[in-house]
Amino acid sequence: MRKVAPLILVLSVAFTSVAFDAGPTCCACLPDGIKPTDPVSYLMLKPGIRKGKQFITVGEKLAELRARCRKGKLVDRTGREIRFFQKTGCWGNPPEGYQEILDEQTRELSRLKKRYTVIELSCNSGGLLIN
């Protein structure tokens, strides 16, 4: 019995160091102006299921992608660099030429997705899902 206790202690210390030693956190590499608590998208919940609205944060999305810092860059689980894209188009009264703005946004987003994992940030900070 006495020989088992030190073995358990050694195994638990080894497991703890492996389980929690993930290196630099992903959030240390976030670009300026992006916080882990920033909303990525909003989900309007059906009445009777839950009250209010639920949103997915940057931190939750990064956890889903298993993001980490590597050489000062934010990368996903496969090593592909992560970029953030702030969407436009939540106008109460669309500006003149709004279709060209949205078309350019679509082209830029498509170009970025060819090379990076892209996290699209909603243009709407009020909580309505407009995707």
TORTISE-253836 format. One record per residue: residue number from 1; residue in one letter; y, z, x of N, C-alpha, C, O, CB in turn. Coordinates in nm, 4 decimals. Each point is the difference from the previous one (the first is absolute). Glycine has a CB too. Layout:
N
NUM;A;Y;Z;X;Y;Z;X;Y;Z;X;Y;Z;X;Y;Z;X
...
END
This chain:
131
1;M;-0.1192;0.0000;0.0830;0.1192;0.0000;-0.0830;0.1244;0.0000;0.0866;0.0984;-0.0669;-0.0317;-0.2224;0.1872;-0.1488
2;R;0.1201;-0.0465;0.2882;0.1154;0.0109;0.0881;0.0278;-0.1333;0.0699;0.1159;-0.0305;0.0282;-0.1661;0.2747;0.0055
3;K;-0.0522;-0.3240;-0.0053;0.0187;-0.1280;0.0672;0.0542;-0.1070;-0.0956;0.0603;-0.0974;0.0449;-0.2464;0.1577;0.1119
4;V;0.1660;-0.0439;-0.2837;0.0441;-0.0982;-0.0982;0.1512;0.0079;-0.0210;0.0640;-0.1041;-0.0145;-0.2884;0.1173;-0.0975
5;A;0.2826;0.1040;0.1099;0.1428;0.0175;-0.0272;0.0875;-0.0771;0.0987;0.0908;-0.0702;-0.0444;-0.1422;0.2949;-0.0502
6;P;0.0292;-0.2155;0.2279;0.0840;-0.0792;0.0901;-0.0160;-0.1510;-0.0221;0.0966;-0.0752;0.0130;-0.1138;0.2605;0.1536
7;L;-0.1043;-0.2294;-0.2000;-0.0221;-0.1417;-0.0252;0.0790;-0.0471;-0.1216;0.0588;-0.1081;0.0022;-0.2864;0.1274;0.0995
8;I;0.2292;0.0604;-0.2064;0.0762;-0.0344;-0.1204;0.1489;-0.0048;0.0324;0.0707;-0.0890;-0.0473;-0.2469;0.1958;-0.0989
9;L;0.2242;-0.0129;0.2257;0.1400;0.0027;0.0388;0.0368;-0.1252;0.0793;0.1042;-0.0606;-0.0250;-0.1109;0.3115;0.0276
10;V;-0.0772;-0.2898;0.0918;0.0259;-0.1187;0.0809;0.0001;-0.1250;-0.0877;0.0878;-0.0850;0.0146;-0.1928;0.1969;0.1853
11;L;0.0090;-0.1245;-0.2898;-0.0064;-0.1158;-0.0889;0.1204;-0.0053;-0.0932;0.0553;-0.1072;-0.0242;-0.3046;0.1155;0.0360
12;S;0.2900;0.1072;-0.0644;0.1139;-0.0006;-0.0916;0.1294;-0.0351;0.0730;0.0849;-0.0688;-0.0567;-0.2005;0.2399;-0.0851
13;V;0.1329;-0.1258;0.2660;0.1182;-0.0350;0.0782;-0.0017;-0.1492;0.0318;0.1035;-0.0661;-0.0087;-0.0952;0.2987;0.1073
14;A;-0.1245;-0.2864;-0.0617;-0.0103;-0.1425;0.0309;0.0292;-0.0839;-0.1248;0.0711;-0.1002;0.0077;-0.2405;0.1508;0.1728
15;F;0.1148;-0.0099;-0.2947;0.0243;-0.0744;-0.1231;0.1473;0.0063;-0.0392;0.0573;-0.1011;-0.0407;-0.2919;0.1492;-0.0336
16;T;0.2956;0.0678;0.0859;0.1404;0.0162;-0.0351;0.0881;-0.0893;0.0858;0.0930;-0.0624;-0.0510;-0.1388;0.2974;-0.0199
17;S;0.0180;-0.2418;0.2003;0.0844;-0.0821;0.0867;-0.0173;-0.1484;-0.0296;0.0950;-0.0769;0.0147;-0.1096;0.2532;0.1614
18;V;-0.1053;-0.2184;-0.2177;-0.0214;-0.1402;-0.0340;0.0636;-0.0316;-0.1347;0.0632;-0.1042;-0.0168;-0.2772;0.1027;0.1492
19;A;0.1968;0.0923;-0.2284;0.0472;-0.0275;-0.1349;0.1520;-0.0021;-0.0090;0.0549;-0.0779;-0.0780;-0.2621;0.1826;-0.0084
20;F;0.2765;-0.0224;0.1629;0.1443;0.0108;-0.0150;0.0786;-0.0596;0.1150;0.1229;0.0009;-0.0053;-0.1640;0.2007;-0.1253
21;D;-0.0219;-0.2523;0.2322;0.0713;-0.0589;0.1123;0.0113;-0.1501;-0.0209;-0.0766;-0.0781;0.0564;-0.0058;0.2598;0.0981
22;A;0.1786;-0.2205;-0.2361;0.0165;-0.1415;-0.0325;0.1058;-0.0663;0.0864;0.0347;-0.1155;-0.0245;-0.1047;0.1656;-0.2079
23;G;0.1216;0.0181;0.3309;0.1046;-0.0581;0.0827;0.1318;0.0035;-0.0735;0.0184;0.0812;-0.0907;-0.1852;-0.2279;0.2042
24;P;0.2603;0.0584;-0.0751;0.1295;0.0006;-0.0660;-0.0138;-0.0374;-0.1475;-0.0791;-0.0869;-0.0367;0.1889;0.0282;0.2547
25;T;-0.0323;0.1252;-0.3001;-0.0065;-0.0316;-0.1423;0.0638;-0.1349;-0.0268;0.0831;-0.0478;0.0772;-0.0780;0.2917;-0.1337
26;C;-0.0448;-0.3030;-0.0518;0.0542;-0.1317;-0.0349;0.1482;0.0075;-0.0306;0.0744;-0.0949;0.0252;-0.2971;0.0289;-0.1140
27;C;0.2647;0.1770;0.0353;0.1392;0.0099;-0.0443;0.0989;0.0076;0.1160;0.1199;-0.0172;-0.0215;-0.2019;0.1308;-0.1828
28;A;0.0363;-0.0890;0.3240;0.0891;0.0017;0.1162;0.0495;-0.1406;0.0322;0.1019;-0.0153;0.0673;-0.2230;0.2161;0.0226
29;C;0.0524;-0.3013;-0.1358;0.0362;-0.1403;0.0272;0.0716;-0.0673;-0.1160;0.0236;-0.1208;0.0040;-0.2188;0.1089;0.1459
30;L;0.2299;0.0870;-0.2522;0.0678;-0.0623;-0.1136;0.1345;-0.0569;0.0431;0.0706;0.0611;0.0802;-0.1860;0.0973;-0.2374
31;P;0.1507;-0.2743;0.1047;0.1305;-0.0585;0.0335;0.1138;0.0865;-0.0551;-0.0201;0.0778;-0.0932;-0.0830;-0.3082;0.0926
32;D;0.2202;0.2166;0.0575;0.1165;0.0724;-0.0487;0.0220;-0.0317;-0.1475;-0.0125;-0.1148;-0.0426;0.1160;0.1110;0.2730
33;G;-0.0709;0.1058;-0.3069;0.0275;-0.0187;-0.1420;-0.1215;0.0097;-0.0900;0.0144;-0.0021;-0.1222;0.1705;-0.1384;0.1920
34;I;-0.3036;0.1511;-0.0134;-0.1234;0.0126;-0.0790;-0.0540;0.1407;0.0208;-0.0190;0.0440;0.1134;-0.0343;-0.2934;-0.0931
35;K;0.0286;0.3200;-0.1315;-0.0554;0.1353;0.0057;-0.1366;0.0019;-0.0677;-0.0252;-0.0813;-0.0889;0.2575;0.1815;0.0893
36;P;-0.3203;-0.0099;0.0394;-0.1327;0.0086;-0.0626;0.0064;0.0278;-0.1499;-0.0934;-0.0334;-0.0728;0.0055;0.1136;0.2900
37;T;0.1962;-0.0197;-0.2638;0.0135;0.0338;-0.1417;0.0625;-0.1119;-0.0823;0.0100;0.0126;-0.1220;0.0099;0.2240;0.1893
38;D;0.0223;-0.3457;-0.0037;0.0591;-0.1126;-0.0729;-0.1042;-0.0631;-0.0911;-0.1155;-0.0154;0.0399;0.2767;-0.0269;0.1492
39;P;-0.1223;0.0054;-0.3112;-0.0953;-0.0645;-0.0902;-0.0268;-0.1451;0.0390;0.0914;-0.0737;0.0371;-0.0135;0.2250;-0.2189
40;V;-0.2040;-0.1906;0.1726;-0.0390;-0.1384;0.0244;-0.0049;-0.0731;-0.1337;0.0548;-0.1093;-0.0139;-0.1876;0.1744;0.2211
41;S;0.0670;-0.0042;-0.3052;-0.0096;-0.0591;-0.1329;-0.0124;0.1113;-0.1028;-0.0345;0.1138;0.0318;-0.0735;-0.3228;0.0616
42;Y;0.1367;0.1732;-0.2154;-0.0062;0.0943;-0.1105;-0.1037;-0.0456;-0.0999;-0.0211;-0.1197;-0.0196;0.2616;0.1803;0.0521
43;L;-0.3045;0.0350;-0.0950;-0.0959;-0.0290;-0.1054;0.0486;0.0710;-0.1256;0.0185;0.1217;0.0003;-0.2127;-0.1474;0.1649
44;M;0.2144;-0.0482;-0.2700;0.0338;0.0627;-0.1273;-0.1315;0.0442;-0.0632;-0.0919;-0.0799;-0.0177;0.3039;-0.0627;-0.0139
45;L;-0.2192;0.2687;-0.0016;-0.1237;0.0545;-0.0538;-0.0027;-0.0110;-0.1517;0.1037;0.0100;-0.0655;-0.1182;0.1464;0.2598
46;K;-0.1037;-0.1768;-0.2493;-0.0152;-0.0108;-0.1439;0.0241;0.1364;-0.0640;-0.0432;0.1019;0.0538;-0.1209;-0.2924;-0.0264
47;P;0.2312;0.1933;-0.1398;0.0211;0.1268;-0.0699;-0.1339;0.0642;-0.0345;-0.0952;-0.0683;-0.0378;0.3126;-0.0174;-0.0556
48;G;-0.2229;0.2148;0.1068;-0.1209;0.0735;-0.0325;-0.0923;0.0202;0.1185;-0.0847;0.0892;-0.0028;0.1037;-0.1796;-0.2236
49;I;-0.0046;0.0093;0.3312;-0.0838;0.0176;0.1184;0.0658;0.1017;0.0918;-0.0580;0.1039;0.0316;-0.0303;-0.3407;-0.0493
50;R;0.2094;0.2056;0.0596;0.0810;0.0923;0.0794;0.1443;-0.0237;-0.0394;0.0369;-0.1103;-0.0401;-0.2030;0.1140;0.2346
51;K;0.2460;0.0979;-0.1832;0.1410;-0.0165;-0.0318;0.0745;-0.0541;0.1204;-0.0393;0.0222;0.1145;0.0261;0.1644;-0.2807
52;G;0.1209;-0.2577;0.1387;0.0876;-0.0462;0.1064;-0.0516;-0.1242;0.0688;-0.0759;-0.0787;-0.0566;0.1467;0.3109;0.0883
53;K;-0.0276;-0.2475;0.0915;-0.0395;-0.1164;0.0778;-0.0573;0.0454;0.1333;0.0270;0.1110;0.0458;0.1499;-0.2519;-0.1577
54;Q;-0.2535;0.0571;0.1714;-0.0624;0.0304;0.1278;0.0401;-0.1098;0.0965;0.0045;-0.1175;-0.0365;-0.2005;0.2391;-0.0723
55;F;0.2247;-0.0832;0.2308;0.0320;-0.1013;0.0984;-0.0839;0.0188;0.1247;-0.0469;0.1098;0.0301;0.2789;-0.1250;-0.1204
56;I;-0.2496;-0.0936;0.1615;-0.0737;0.0006;0.1255;0.1041;0.0016;0.1108;0.0915;-0.0825;0.0010;-0.2929;-0.0434;-0.0993
57;T;0.1878;0.2194;0.1916;0.0971;0.0134;0.1078;-0.0417;-0.0802;0.1232;-0.1142;-0.0443;0.0117;0.1736;0.2713;-0.0981
58;V;0.0353;-0.2440;0.1768;-0.0279;-0.0654;0.1281;-0.1119;0.0746;0.0714;-0.0919;-0.0621;0.0534;0.3314;-0.0179;-0.0359
59;G;-0.2323;0.2125;-0.0163;-0.1030;0.0801;0.0672;-0.1382;-0.0224;-0.0586;-0.0980;-0.0095;0.0739;0.2710;0.1788;-0.0235
60;E;-0.1819;-0.1778;-0.1825;-0.1291;-0.0239;-0.0649;-0.0526;-0.1398;0.0330;-0.1192;-0.0182;0.0246;0.1845;0.1752;-0.2101
61;K;0.0237;-0.2540;0.1857;-0.0408;-0.1369;0.0324;-0.0479;-0.0087;0.1452;-0.0989;-0.0672;0.0293;0.2637;-0.0227;-0.1984
62;L;-0.0943;0.1582;0.2597;-0.0414;0.0001;0.1409;-0.1349;0.0688;0.0174;-0.0818;-0.0429;0.0813;0.3226;0.0436;-0.0116
63;A;-0.2640;0.1062;-0.1463;-0.1301;0.0680;0.0058;-0.1102;-0.0932;-0.0495;-0.1088;-0.0033;0.0574;0.2211;0.2266;-0.0920
64;E;-0.0847;-0.2986;-0.0713;-0.0962;-0.0961;-0.0527;-0.0345;-0.1074;0.1041;-0.1148;-0.0432;0.0105;0.2045;0.0851;-0.2417
65;L;0.0112;-0.0839;0.3072;-0.0208;-0.1017;0.1038;-0.0541;0.0592;0.1303;-0.0299;-0.0727;0.0946;0.2144;-0.0594;-0.1971
66;R;-0.1967;0.2657;0.1059;-0.0399;0.0729;0.1212;0.0913;-0.0382;0.1170;-0.0452;-0.0321;0.1099;-0.1947;0.0407;-0.1915
67;A;0.3690;-0.0037;0.0530;0.1005;-0.0396;0.0984;0.0090;0.1018;0.1130;-0.0283;0.1185;-0.0176;0.1560;-0.2369;-0.1623
68;R;-0.0871;0.0681;0.2970;0.0187;0.0851;0.1177;0.1019;-0.0670;0.0915;0.0306;-0.1184;-0.0140;-0.2683;0.2101;-0.0023
69;C;0.2885;-0.0139;0.1090;0.0911;-0.0555;0.1004;-0.0818;-0.0505;0.1177;-0.0917;0.0673;0.0471;0.2780;0.0893;-0.1183
70;R;-0.1524;-0.2741;0.1174;-0.0632;-0.0514;0.1207;0.1066;-0.0741;0.0794;0.0558;-0.1001;-0.0450;-0.2843;0.0809;-0.0680
71;K;0.2545;0.0706;0.2308;0.1013;-0.0570;0.0887;0.1355;-0.0104;-0.0704;0.0720;-0.0987;0.0152;-0.2521;-0.0293;0.1047
72;G;0.2128;0.2304;-0.1961;0.1287;0.0051;-0.0673;0.0101;-0.0832;-0.1257;0.1075;-0.0090;-0.0593;-0.0137;0.0497;0.2774
73;K;-0.2038;-0.1019;-0.2605;0.0013;-0.0826;-0.1209;-0.0944;0.0592;-0.1030;-0.1009;0.0617;0.0341;0.1558;-0.2672;0.1008
74;L;-0.0211;0.1858;-0.2597;-0.0821;0.0463;-0.1102;-0.1043;-0.1070;-0.0295;0.0347;-0.1150;-0.0266;0.1561;0.2533;-0.0700
75;V;-0.3195;-0.1007;0.1012;-0.1088;-0.0948;-0.0225;-0.0971;0.0543;-0.1041;-0.0094;0.1211;-0.0205;0.0325;-0.2053;0.2561
76;D;-0.0952;-0.0065;-0.3011;-0.1013;0.0410;-0.0966;-0.1325;0.0259;0.0709;-0.0068;-0.0029;0.1229;0.1219;-0.1302;-0.3033
77;R;-0.2196;0.1581;0.1033;-0.1304;0.0353;0.0585;-0.0590;-0.1110;0.0859;-0.0827;0.0272;0.0871;0.0441;0.1188;-0.2827
78;T;0.0797;-0.2712;0.1724;-0.0530;-0.1112;0.0788;0.0859;-0.0322;0.1214;-0.0346;-0.0880;0.0788;-0.0639;-0.0024;-0.2866
79;G;0.2107;0.1614;0.2236;0.0890;-0.0252;0.1130;0.1116;-0.0979;-0.0317;0.0796;-0.0334;0.0877;-0.2702;0.0800;0.0597
80;R;0.1974;-0.0925;-0.2700;0.1054;-0.0939;-0.0417;0.1292;0.0769;-0.0259;-0.0005;0.1029;-0.0675;-0.1717;-0.2593;-0.0344
81;E;0.2811;0.1064;0.1554;0.1288;0.0684;-0.0150;0.0427;0.0033;-0.1467;-0.0213;-0.0953;-0.0750;0.0869;0.0227;0.3070
82;I;-0.0055;0.1836;-0.2703;0.0484;0.0201;-0.1367;0.1499;-0.0212;-0.0019;0.0722;0.0525;0.0847;-0.2586;0.1105;-0.1360
83;R;0.2328;-0.2401;-0.0454;0.1431;-0.0215;-0.0214;0.0347;0.0385;-0.1428;-0.0839;-0.0096;-0.0897;0.0892;-0.1767;0.2612
84;F;0.1178;0.2296;-0.1924;0.0501;0.0345;-0.1323;0.0923;-0.1111;-0.0477;0.0764;-0.0572;0.0778;-0.0948;0.3052;-0.0284
85;F;0.0099;-0.2775;-0.1784;0.0832;-0.1048;-0.0582;0.0669;0.0561;-0.1239;-0.0668;0.0356;-0.0971;-0.0837;-0.2188;0.1868
86;Q;0.2840;0.1910;-0.0861;0.0767;0.0490;-0.1138;0.0255;-0.1153;-0.0965;0.0714;-0.0949;0.0325;0.0370;0.2742;0.1103
87;K;-0.1672;-0.1700;-0.2612;0.0141;-0.1064;-0.0989;0.1373;0.0052;-0.0663;0.0613;0.1062;-0.0111;-0.3090;-0.1010;-0.0284
88;T;0.2944;-0.1216;-0.0042;0.1235;-0.0093;-0.0768;-0.0348;-0.0544;-0.1373;-0.1122;-0.0449;-0.0236;0.2530;0.0091;0.2326
89;G;-0.0455;0.0401;-0.2977;-0.0229;-0.0609;-0.1299;0.0063;0.0942;-0.1170;-0.0345;-0.0397;-0.1113;-0.1011;-0.1196;0.2281
90;C;0.1778;0.2818;-0.0974;0.0139;0.0938;-0.1117;0.1463;0.0003;-0.0447;0.0721;0.0985;0.0155;-0.2653;0.0459;0.0699
91;W;0.2329;-0.2560;-0.1402;0.1387;-0.0115;-0.0440;0.0072;0.0252;-0.1489;-0.0856;-0.0459;-0.0756;0.1368;-0.1180;0.2592
92;G;0.0502;0.2362;-0.2260;0.0258;0.0130;-0.1426;0.0495;-0.1340;-0.0522;-0.0447;-0.0476;-0.1044;0.0984;0.2946;0.1277
93;N;0.0379;-0.3064;0.0496;0.0534;-0.1317;-0.0319;-0.0148;-0.0827;0.1273;0.0765;0.0200;0.0943;0.0897;0.0694;-0.2715
94;P;-0.2614;-0.1808;0.1827;-0.0281;-0.0735;0.1236;0.1227;-0.0740;0.0534;0.0777;-0.0555;-0.0777;-0.3132;0.0307;0.0010
95;P;0.2529;0.0239;0.2088;0.1130;-0.0716;0.0591;-0.0227;-0.1510;-0.0078;-0.1107;-0.0470;-0.0266;0.1547;0.2416;0.1810
96;E;0.0611;-0.2668;-0.1312;-0.0117;-0.1452;0.0028;-0.0928;-0.0384;0.1164;0.0097;0.0555;0.1094;0.2246;-0.0853;-0.2112
97;G;-0.3220;-0.0638;0.0766;-0.0928;-0.0433;0.1041;-0.1151;0.0972;0.0229;-0.0626;-0.0016;0.1060;0.2520;-0.1153;-0.0004
98;Y;-0.2177;0.2020;-0.2049;-0.1043;0.1008;0.0177;-0.1375;-0.0628;0.0256;-0.0805;0.0573;0.0734;0.2116;0.0953;-0.2218
99;Q;-0.1588;-0.2676;0.0900;-0.1307;-0.0634;0.0193;-0.0205;-0.0386;0.1461;-0.1109;0.0120;0.0520;0.1180;-0.0974;-0.2879
100;E;0.0985;0.0392;0.3024;-0.0096;-0.0332;0.1427;-0.0269;0.1253;0.0832;-0.0751;-0.0032;0.0974;0.2313;-0.1910;-0.1323
101;I;-0.0931;0.3048;-0.0058;-0.0226;0.1274;0.0705;-0.1466;0.0402;-0.0131;-0.0626;0.0386;0.0987;0.3019;0.0338;-0.1422
102;L;-0.2939;-0.0812;-0.0763;-0.1401;0.0371;-0.0217;-0.0954;-0.0965;0.0707;-0.1032;0.0416;0.0526;0.1675;0.0584;-0.2734
103;D;-0.0292;-0.2293;0.2219;-0.0842;-0.0978;0.0707;-0.0025;0.0278;0.1498;-0.1054;-0.0084;0.0630;0.1583;-0.1623;-0.2386
104;E;0.0618;0.2035;0.2325;0.0085;0.0325;0.1432;-0.0803;0.1266;0.0304;-0.0677;0.0086;0.1024;0.2960;-0.1168;-0.0894
105;Q;-0.2198;0.2061;-0.1035;-0.0774;0.1233;0.0168;-0.1489;-0.0313;0.0010;-0.0736;0.0547;0.0822;0.2552;0.0776;-0.1954
106;T;-0.2270;-0.2180;0.0248;-0.1414;-0.0382;-0.0069;-0.0444;-0.0695;0.1282;-0.1084;0.0272;0.0516;0.1277;-0.0492;-0.3005
107;R;0.0648;-0.0679;0.3002;-0.0343;-0.0700;0.1253;-0.0079;0.0976;0.1175;-0.0929;-0.0065;0.0804;0.2048;-0.2014;-0.1675
108;E;-0.0142;0.2983;0.0967;0.0016;0.0978;0.1095;-0.1213;0.0925;-0.0080;-0.0629;0.0296;0.1016;0.3142;-0.0393;-0.0971
109;L;-0.2833;0.0544;-0.1234;-0.1156;0.0882;-0.0187;-0.1295;-0.0711;0.0384;-0.0867;0.0592;0.0643;0.2086;0.0604;-0.2484
110;S;-0.1349;-0.2437;0.1458;-0.1180;-0.0793;0.0348;-0.0114;-0.0166;0.1514;-0.1089;0.0112;0.0562;0.1261;-0.1325;-0.2759
111;R;0.0952;0.0947;0.2849;0.0021;-0.0162;0.1460;-0.0431;0.1294;0.0699;-0.0790;-0.0034;0.0944;0.2633;-0.1678;-0.1167
112;L;-0.1325;0.2842;-0.0239;-0.0351;0.1286;0.0600;-0.1480;0.0339;-0.0192;-0.0640;0.0523;0.0913;0.2984;0.0242;-0.1317
113;K;-0.2884;-0.1057;-0.0767;-0.1397;0.0342;-0.0306;-0.0999;-0.0777;0.0851;-0.1147;0.0422;0.0143;0.1861;0.0097;-0.2460
114;K;-0.0296;-0.1640;0.2880;-0.0891;-0.0765;0.0875;-0.0251;0.0731;0.1317;-0.1051;-0.0167;0.0619;0.1891;-0.1950;-0.1659
115;R;0.0118;0.2917;0.1460;-0.0101;0.0652;0.1307;-0.0151;0.1516;-0.0067;-0.0556;0.0601;0.0919;0.1912;-0.2446;-0.0042
116;Y;-0.0877;0.2468;-0.1937;0.0045;0.1463;-0.0101;-0.0649;0.0488;-0.1286;-0.0185;-0.0754;-0.0955;0.2277;0.0761;0.2313
117;T;-0.2434;0.1281;-0.1353;-0.0315;0.0682;-0.1245;0.1353;0.0420;-0.0555;0.0765;0.0693;0.0671;-0.3112;0.0132;0.0092
118;V;0.2640;-0.1241;-0.1982;0.1331;0.0218;-0.0563;-0.0069;0.1026;-0.1124;-0.0829;-0.0105;-0.0905;0.1498;-0.2246;0.1511
119;I;0.0210;0.3341;-0.0535;0.0171;0.0954;-0.1081;0.1295;-0.0380;-0.0706;0.1084;0.0057;0.0580;-0.2350;0.1815;0.0651
120;E;0.1129;-0.2259;-0.2489;0.1151;-0.0434;-0.0780;0.0623;0.1202;-0.0692;-0.0665;0.0705;-0.0760;-0.0363;-0.2984;0.0420
121;L;0.2307;0.2507;0.0608;0.0724;0.1096;-0.0620;0.0733;-0.0535;-0.1223;0.0704;-0.1007;0.0076;-0.0447;0.2202;0.2149
122;S;-0.0428;-0.0520;-0.3337;0.0611;-0.0438;-0.1241;0.1516;-0.0005;0.0119;0.0590;0.0864;0.0650;-0.2544;0.0033;-0.1924
123;C;0.2572;-0.1878;0.0642;0.1460;-0.0068;-0.0014;0.0550;0.1031;-0.0971;0.1199;0.0280;0.0001;-0.1264;-0.2729;0.0590
124;N;-0.0794;0.3008;-0.1411;0.0418;0.0882;-0.1067;-0.0196;0.1451;0.0401;-0.1130;0.0446;0.0200;0.0560;-0.2206;-0.1877
125;S;0.1654;0.2489;0.1793;-0.0134;0.1425;0.0349;-0.0051;0.0870;-0.1238;-0.0122;0.1220;0.0112;0.1330;-0.1644;0.2018
126;G;-0.1115;-0.0181;-0.3322;0.0020;0.0762;-0.1236;-0.1358;0.0326;-0.0567;-0.0096;0.0860;-0.0876;0.2216;-0.1914;0.0441
127;G;-0.3165;0.0415;0.0890;-0.1330;0.0368;-0.0441;-0.0687;-0.0940;-0.0938;-0.1113;0.0299;-0.0432;0.1859;0.1909;0.0753
128;L;-0.0153;-0.3334;-0.0670;-0.0698;-0.0953;-0.0859;-0.0749;-0.0997;0.0864;0.0517;-0.0462;0.1017;0.1220;0.0731;-0.2826
129;L;-0.2929;-0.0593;0.1414;-0.0800;-0.0957;0.0751;0.0440;-0.1403;-0.0383;-0.0132;-0.0420;-0.1149;-0.1828;0.2025;0.1265
130;I;0.2483;-0.2316;0.0868;0.0463;-0.1370;-0.0230;-0.0667;-0.0889;0.1030;0.0673;-0.0529;0.0885;0.1559;0.1311;-0.1829
131;N;-0.3504;-0.0954;0.0850;-0.0732;-0.0854;0.0961;-0.0648;-0.1146;-0.0694;-0.0656;-0.0820;0.0642;0.0250;0.2761;0.0807
END
